[in-house]
Amino acid sequence: MFWEQDFLAKYRQHVFVCINQREPGSPRPSCNADGKSHLQVRFKQAVDAAGLKGSVRVNKAGCLDQCEHGPTVVVYPEAVWYGHVSETDVDEIVASHLVAGCPVQRLLLAEGCINTGSCEHRPPKT
Ligand code: FES
């Protein structure tokens, strides 16, 4: 069946960088408050500089629903979620995770926060 094919054959990994921007005063924060997408651009530069162009794809992402932990980045296919990522973290993520295969532990989102409505950092539903 077609879905059993290796759809990631072209790219070994995809790095999804949230570039969502919300209106000021929104109830949830956004990862790209100034709308300039500096973090995503920085990832593209670092991936290219590491010689990974063609094997690692950096993608812009809309809201990944981890807003309270943003800026948020997720790497697939291994589904490693990073939170509070800044431009100064990018070279470490590229070198440690994307080149050497060791996710950056200090930036990992807690399992109890990922894709769950019970995350203690989310605002209560009204
Ligand atoms: S705005 Fe980035 S995860 Fe929601």
Boltz pocket constraint, residues with backbone or C-beta under 6 A from the ligand:
constraints:
  - pocket:
      binder: B
      contacts: [[A, 18], [A, 19], [A, 20], [A, 21], [A, 29], [A, 30], [A, 31], [A, 32], [A, 62], [A, 63], [A, 64], [A, 65], [A, 66], [A, 67], [A, 68], [A, 70], [A, 71], [A, 72]]
      max_distance: 6.0
